[in-house]
Amino acid sequence: MLVLTRKIGQKIRIGDDVELTVLKVSGQTLRLGISAPACTPVHRDEVYQRIETEQRDRRQQTAAF
């Protein structure tokens, strides 16, 4: 895991197309702005995990028939 320290307004680049900007820090809460192409899905981890579970369940149901 890469650990970085950034201040408000500073950015992190991921590849050529994704940019993260630190917008606000309040206590233990960080607000990030994410710029990415529309074809790049961006989800919070809990949403991503739910999508993965639903897709796996659908594949298993399809395979059962």
Sequence and secondary structure as in RCSB ss.txt:
>XXXX:A:sequence
MLVLTRKIGQKIRIGDDVELTVLKVSGQTLRLGISAPACTPVHRDEVYQRIETEQRDRRQQTAAF
>XXXX:A:secstr
       TT EEEETTTEEEEEEEEETTEEEEEEE  TTS    HHHHHHHHHHHHHHHHHHHH 
